[in-house]
Amino acid sequence: MPLLHPGLYAITDPKLLPDERLIPAVAAALQGGCRVVQYRDKAASQREKIYKAEQLNTLCQAFDAQLIINDDLDLCLKIKAQGVHLGRSDGDVRIAREILGPDYLIGVTCHDDLAYAQRCIDAGVDYCAFGRIFASLTKPEAPQCAIEILHQACQLNCPIVAIGGINLDKLPALMHTSIHSAAVIHGLFSQADIQATAQQFQHIFHHRLQV
């Protein structure tokens, strides 16, 4: 079974990264040390998604990074990405595991629901995402997950990814938890120097692991 790479978990956004910006921006994040990229685009046609995801997969492979596809098992299989991320309404985890088999990563959005996370772990997921932790520009309506819940989630037998409004200023507040990764959109891809920002995210995680 594969293991999700720790540290910065970058999520693409079609508004921040329109067509011509997507590959250069993700390349900059990878050059900065990011080793997990989730391709998320709710608006593109399936043809566009296949084209962009194939480009991203080739790029990620060059950096030994993992490409996760948001909410699309078929696309994940078609381009041979490294995994899929499912929201709570995006399908049954057990069925996804049966379709993908043991060699693909499966992640789920749990918001602040520890019981749901445990059920997903029992069903074979590889990581659980909790959040939004802070105010989010991407999903401002998403329920907030208290830091105490995040602490409890980190006691589950599964890598935990924190998500929602995380940037370099707010990441240190999460370093007293044992989160595996921090999922970041605006805090990475809206920055003037994406590579340097990714490097700083990875440095913070690396320093925590050293102490």
Residue pairs with C-beta under 8 A, 6 or more apart in sequence:
1 102
1 103
1 126
2 66
2 82
2 83
2 103
2 104
2 105
2 126
3 126
3 159
4 36
4 66
4 83
4 105
4 107
4 126
4 127
4 159
4 161
4 180
4 181
5 35
5 36
5 65
5 66
5 181
6 159
6 180
6 181
6 205
6 209
7 33
7 34
7 35
7 36
7 181
7 182
7 201
7 202
7 205
7 206
8 29
8 33
8 34
8 35
8 36
8 181
8 182
8 184
8 188
8 198
8 201
8 202
8 205
9 34
9 36
9 38
9 161
9 181
9 182
9 183
9 184
10 26
10 29
10 34
10 36
10 37
10 38
10 183
10 184
10 185
10 188
10 189
10 198
11 37
11 38
11 40
11 70
11 163
11 183
11 184
11 185
12 22
12 25
12 26
12 37
12 38
12 39
12 40
12 41
12 56
12 185
12 189
13 40
13 138
13 185
13 186
13 189
14 41
14 42
14 43
14 44
16 25
16 185
16 186
16 189
16 190
17 25
17 26
17 189
19 52
22 52
22 55
22 56
23 55
23 56
23 59
25 189
25 194
26 37
26 56
26 59
26 60
27 59
28 193
28 194
28 195
28 198
29 37
29 188
29 189
29 194
29 195
29 198
30 37
30 59
30 60
30 62
30 63
30 65
30 198
31 63
31 195
31 198
32 194
32 195
32 196
32 197
32 198
32 199
32 201
32 202
33 198
33 199
33 201
33 202
34 65
34 188
34 198
34 201
34 202
35 63
35 64
35 65
35 66
36 65
36 66
36 68
36 181
37 56
37 60
37 65
37 66
37 67
37 68
38 67
38 68
38 69
38 70
38 85
38 183
39 49
39 52
39 53
39 56
39 67
39 68
39 69
39 70
39 81
40 70
40 71
41 48
41 49
41 52
41 70
44 52
46 75
49 72
49 75
50 75
50 78
50 79
53 67
53 69
53 75
53 79
53 81
54 79
56 67
57 67
57 79
57 80
57 81
60 66
60 67
60 82
66 82
66 83
66 105
67 81
67 82
67 83
68 81
68 82
68 83
68 84
68 85
68 105
68 107
69 75
69 76
69 79
69 81
69 83
69 84
69 85
70 84
70 85
71 84
71 85
71 86
71 87
71 90
71 91
72 84
73 84
73 91
73 96
73 99
73 100
75 81
76 83
76 84
76 100
76 104
77 99
77 100
81 104
82 104
82 105
83 100
83 104
83 105
83 106
83 107
83 126
84 96
84 100
84 104
84 105
84 106
84 107
85 106
85 107
85 108
85 109
85 129
86 93
86 96
86 106
86 107
86 108
86 109
87 108
87 109
88 108
88 109
88 110
88 111
88 116
92 123
93 106
93 108
93 120
93 123
93 124
93 125
94 123
94 124
96 106
97 106
97 123
97 124
97 125
100 106
105 126
105 127
106 124
106 125
106 126
107 125
107 126
107 127
107 128
107 129
107 161
108 117
108 120
108 125
108 127
108 128
108 129
109 129
109 163
110 116
110 117
110 120
110 128
110 129
110 130
110 153
111 130
111 131
111 142
111 143
111 145
112 130
112 143
112 144
112 145
112 146
112 149
114 149
114 152
114 153
114 156
117 128
117 130
117 153
117 156
117 158
118 156
120 128
121 128
121 156
121 157
121 158
125 158
126 158
126 159
127 158
127 159
127 160
127 161
127 180
127 181
128 153
128 156
128 158
128 159
128 160
128 161
129 160
129 161
129 162
129 163
129 183
130 145
130 149
130 150
130 153
130 160
130 161
130 162
130 163
131 142
131 144
131 145
131 162
131 163
131 164
131 165
131 183
132 139
132 142
132 143
132 144
132 145
132 163
132 164
132 165
133 144
133 145
133 147
133 150
133 162
133 163
133 164
133 165
133 166
133 170
133 174
134 164
134 165
134 166
134 170
135 164
135 165
136 142
136 164
136 165
137 165
137 185
137 186
138 185
138 186
139 164
142 164
144 164
145 164
147 173
147 174
147 177
150 160
150 162
150 174
150 177
150 179
151 177
153 160
154 160
154 177
154 178
154 179
159 180
159 181
160 177
160 178
160 179
160 180
160 181
161 179
161 180
161 181
161 182
161 183
162 174
162 177
162 179
162 181
162 182
162 183
163 182
163 183
164 183
165 187
166 174
166 182
166 183
166 184
166 187
167 184
167 186
167 187
168 187
168 197
168 200
168 201
168 204
170 187
171 182
171 201
171 204
172 204
174 182
175 204
175 208
182 201
182 205
184 201
187 197
188 194
188 197
188 198
188 201
191 197
